[in-house]
Amino acid sequence: MVVNGCGAVSTFPIPPDPRVTALRNGGQQPAGVLTIWGGVINSVGSDAAGTNGLYAYTGPADYSGTSQAGFFINFTADNDVDTPVVISWSGHISSRLDWGLTNTAIGIQGSSYHMRLLGGGGNTDRSMSVAGVIFPGLFSVRKWAIQRNGTLTFNQPFGFNPTTNNFLDANNVPVTSFSIIDSNADPNFALYPSPNDSFAGKILDFTNPITVNEAQKAGWSTSDVSCEEFDGGLGLGRAIFSGITIGTAVPFTPASASATLQEGAVVRCTFTNQQAAAPTAAEVSVDGRVVSTLGRGLSGVSVKLYNANTGETLMATTNSFGYFRFFGLEIGDLYSLRATSKLYSFPDGEVSFNLNDNLSGITIIGYGRSGGR
């Protein structure tokens, strides 16, 4: 910005508000600067001298009610008495993606956002009405994966593909694909944020529906898709669900969920997947032994067998002679085998193989750790 008739321009960084750093759901306060013409800013702070770099506050520390945060600006004007001093800055309104669903002013009527200048030029207040702010909708996708053994988590990613450019990230950039992982056995975790189990997109188009398709996951089928609406601050009844499809595994058709959101609406769609049952034919076994460097069998060693085709992990523990065995394995899949122990290390790493028949005689050598047997 150019200010005619003013002196040289310089900037001074706006200090981060430590309360924002403590309360915000991840991330930091966006950086900003004060710009001055006709002078130099020496410091800012909560006292008139502007020496401590902190804010002066009124209201609750967690910003749960009417609050003010501000600072004094200590500056030196240019020597030219005929040159005015102009100080410029701007503010931004954070979203529910920053603070959570119920921690913003979305439901407050009137002009809830104020920026005020006290002193020097008098009491100058600039405010913005809530009606002048667009509150994006939130479309959250949640994953719940059930393994064939009944375990309610599966630490591998499931892919999703929104079908329109109306599914946006926090920076309003269209999201064309994302992955989520069911790492939580309890499906009733918080709607937002959830770093692994769900992904929330911002919706700014309140006319056209958004559709999210689930990508194919080998060895898995979709058993259920369910959607629900939450109060995002403007009440319920602000979302219309236009389609839920379970999809098919063979031939593959994607499971999907579609909804049209009004401003401020919040929906969550849960995609539940079931791992395919283990085949009853053409099953084989893998066995081997874990031994010390002297050839002695090592007991109590954990052995993990990972199926790269299905994502399934099987566990076995060596017996008193160091032997282990896995049954009911599917022919043709790619497997990797790894041993772990607190007493021994296995520097040779994992063993990988395509399983085309029964596999016997795998030997894994363990080296004693410090203090081990």
Order of alpha helices (4+ residues) and beta strands (2+ residues): beta-alpha-beta-beta-beta-beta-beta-beta-alpha-beta-beta-beta-beta-beta-beta-beta-beta-beta-beta-beta-beta-beta-beta-beta-beta-beta-beta-beta
